Amino acid sequence: MTLNLNEIKRYPVRRDDLLQGHDAADELLLQHLGSLELKNKRLLIINDHFGALSCSLAEFETTTYTDSYVSKMGIELNSAGKIKPIHQMQNFSGEYDLVLIQLPKNMSYFEDILCHLTHHLKKGSQIICTSMVKHLAPMSFELLQKYIGATTTSLAQKKARLIFASFEKSAVESAYPLKIQLEGFEKPFLNHSNLFSRDKLDIGTRFFLEHLPQDVQGKILDLGCANGVIGIKAKRLSPKSQIIFSDESSMAIESAKINYQQYFTDSAGFCWTNCFENQSKNSLDYVLCNPPFHQHNTIGDFIAWQMFKDSYDALKVNGKIRVIGNSHLGYQIKMKKIFGNSKIIATNNKFMICESIKL
C-alpha cells in the first residue's frame, strides 16, 4: 500500500480541477489496514469513489463493486485498466473475509448492500465502513447492528471516522427493488435502492411530467433517467418516437429497462454512461433532463454543465432540450451560453422548466 493518493484523479478529468480524487476517509481506512494482515484474505471493496482503495489494495485478492459509471471509469483510469469493477450485487461470489465500504449517502442503498452481503459473509467476517463525519448518518449504525452485528468506531481524524462490525447475524433477503404505484400510470414502477426518490414521485418530476412535448418525431433522450418515468410518459405523448434512457447509475438503467418493457413492446435504447459523453453526434431530436446537483457528496453545477454540452453535441440541428431545475439554479442562463437561446416553458413557486434549440 505505497500508492501516493495525490495521484488519484477524478473522473472525468477536468483541466484545473481543484477537487481531489480521494478524501480523509480513504486515508484513515488505509492507515488502519496497514496494521492488519491481509494476505490470504478475500476482500470486497464497495463504493470506492475513484479508486483510492482499490488501487492501494491491488496486491491482495480484492473485488470492487460500484453502481456508479463515474466511479467505475475512475477506478479503471487510476489502475491503468487493471481493475475491472463489478456493477451488480448479484455478482458477489463466495464468502468474503473483509468488506470495506465507503458509506453511501443513500441509506436505502446501504441497507440493500448489507442484505446482499449477509449471503456472502461467514461468522466473524469483518466489515469496516469509512466516512467523513459530516456525512455519517446515524441510521448507518442502526443498519449495521440490524444486519451485521454490534458496532464500534474509531476516533475521528481529519474529520473522518471508521465503523467496525463483525458478522454475527443470519442471511436475509433484501426488500429492494420496490414496486411503487405512480399517479397516472396503470402498472407499478420497479425502483432499485440507489434511485433518487425511490419510494415516491418527487415534486420536480411531477411538475415536469405536466409539461413534456407532444408528437415528437424521432429520437428522444431521457437524460439522467432514474426509473424512466419521464421517457415513458414522453413515449405516450409521442408514440412514433424512439426513446433512449441514459444514467450513470447501473440500477437506474436496470429499473428503466424493466419499467419500459412493461408498457411498450418496441425496443428502446439504454446507455449506462456519464451524462451522455462520447455518444453519436447529431443523432437526437429531443432531450429531456432533470439534472442532479451532486456527485457522491460533492455538490456543484458541473454535472448540469456537462449534460447541456453533451446534449448540444448529440442533438441534430433544430433539435431541442427541455430541462427542469430549481429556479435559483439559473439553468436558462447556462443553456443560453451553450445554445445561444433559451426560453421559459413553465414555472411554479419552486421550479423552472426551460428549453433551448440547437441552431
Buried (B, 14 or more C-beta within 10 A) or exposed (E): BEBEBEEBBBBBEEEEEEEBBBBBBBBBBBBBBEEEEBEEBBBBBBBBBBBBBBBBBBEBBBBBBBBBBBBBBBBBBBBEEEBEBBBEBEEBEEEBBBBBBBBBBBBBBBBBBBBBBBEBBEEEBBBBBBBBEEBBBEEBBEBBEBBBBEBEEBEBBEBBBBBBBBBEBEEBEBEBBBEBEBEEBEEEBBBBBBBBBBEEBEEBBBBBBEBBBEEBEBBBBBBBBBBBBBBBBBBBBBEEBBBBBBBBBBBBBBBBBBBBEEBBEEEBBBBBBBBBBEBEEEBBBBBBBBBBBEBBBEEEBBBBBBBBBBBBBBBBEEBBBBBBBEBEBBBBEBBBEBBEEBEEBBEEEEBBBBBBBBE
